[in-house]
Each structure stands twice: as C-alpha cells, then as structure tokens.
Amino acid sequence: MSENGTRREFTAGAVMRWLRDRRVGPAFIPPGRSRHNGFAESFNGKLRDECLNREWFRDLCEARMLIEQWREFYNLATRNPLRSPDEVLRTRVERAETC
C-alpha cells in the first residue's frame, strides 16, 4: 500500500496495476516470523520499554499482575473496541484477588 495523502486510493490502484503489468506477486510473511511483522515487533518493543525495563518483580505473582495490568492498559490505550473500561477494571480486580 502506498500512502499519498488524499490520493491514497488512486496511488494504490496505480501501484497495483504496475505490479500486475510486471508480474510481481504479493510477498507473504511466513507464520511465526515476528521479526517480519511490524505489529508484533511494535508490541514487543513497547512491552519491553514500558513495562519490563521499568519494573522490579519480587515474585512470579507480582510479575503476572503487573504485566497483566500493563497489557490491559495497552489494549485500552490502543482503543480496543472489544472491552469497555469497566470490563477491564473488573478483570483487573478479579485477577489481583487470585494472586
């Protein structure tokens, strides 16, 4: 996909025609190759920088709780439409009580 401001659709169509005329097919990322997946790399980097490098875990239970809190915050910050803030808070409280 080529990004060109308001002409995005026109540019994408032109790029697709150019690729077709030169018989260039799509390049698929093999499953399990996270270094080729920008979304996985972005998540892994943020997890490392925003959570793992900033915390000192006293035990496994605390590590699980803090990582889960960060994961839930990350999902809310990226506007996950599948869960409301109330659902996230309820889950956080329930998991904290089980440790």
NORBELWO-V179403 format. One record per pair of residues at least 4 apart in sequence whose ideal C-beta (glycine too) atoms are under 7 Angstrom apart, sorted by the first residue. I is the first residue (numbers start at 0). J is the second residue. D is the distance in Angstrom with one decimal. If there is no record, write none. Layout:
i=I j=J d=D
i=I j=J d=D
This chain:
i=0 j=11 d=5.7
i=1 j=10 d=4.6
i=1 j=11 d=5.7
i=1 j=14 d=5.0
i=2 j=7 d=6.0
i=3 j=7 d=5.6
i=3 j=10 d=4.1
i=6 j=10 d=5.3
i=7 j=11 d=6.1
i=8 j=12 d=6.4
i=9 j=13 d=6.4
i=10 j=14 d=6.2
i=11 j=15 d=6.3
i=12 j=16 d=6.4
i=13 j=17 d=6.3
i=14 j=18 d=6.3
i=15 j=19 d=6.3
i=16 j=20 d=6.2
i=17 j=21 d=6.5
i=18 j=23 d=4.4
i=28 j=32 d=5.9
i=28 j=35 d=4.5
i=28 j=36 d=5.9
i=32 j=36 d=6.9
i=33 j=39 d=4.1
i=33 j=40 d=6.5
i=34 j=40 d=6.6
i=36 j=40 d=6.4
i=37 j=41 d=6.0
i=38 j=42 d=6.4
i=39 j=43 d=6.1
i=40 j=44 d=6.2
i=41 j=45 d=6.4
i=42 j=46 d=6.2
i=43 j=47 d=6.3
i=44 j=48 d=6.0
i=45 j=49 d=5.3
i=45 j=73 d=6.8
i=46 j=50 d=5.4
i=46 j=51 d=6.2
i=47 j=51 d=5.1
i=47 j=52 d=6.0
i=48 j=52 d=5.8
i=49 j=53 d=6.8
i=49 j=69 d=6.7
i=50 j=54 d=6.2
i=50 j=66 d=6.2
i=50 j=69 d=4.1
i=54 j=65 d=5.5
i=56 j=61 d=5.2
i=56 j=62 d=3.8
i=56 j=65 d=6.8
i=57 j=61 d=5.1
i=59 j=63 d=6.3
i=60 j=64 d=6.4
i=60 j=98 d=4.2
i=61 j=65 d=6.1
i=62 j=66 d=6.0
i=63 j=67 d=6.1
i=64 j=68 d=6.4
i=64 j=94 d=6.7
i=64 j=95 d=5.9
i=64 j=98 d=5.6
i=65 j=69 d=6.4
i=66 j=70 d=6.3
i=67 j=71 d=6.4
i=67 j=94 d=5.8
i=68 j=72 d=6.4
i=68 j=91 d=6.2
i=69 j=73 d=6.1
i=70 j=74 d=6.4
i=71 j=75 d=6.5
i=71 j=87 d=4.9
i=71 j=91 d=6.0
i=72 j=76 d=6.0
i=73 j=77 d=6.4
i=74 j=79 d=4.2
i=75 j=79 d=6.4
i=75 j=84 d=6.4
i=75 j=87 d=6.0
i=82 j=86 d=4.5
i=82 j=87 d=5.6
i=84 j=88 d=6.3
i=85 j=89 d=6.3
i=86 j=90 d=6.4
i=87 j=91 d=6.3
i=88 j=92 d=6.5
i=89 j=93 d=6.4
i=90 j=94 d=6.2
i=91 j=95 d=6.3
i=92 j=96 d=6.5
i=93 j=97 d=6.8
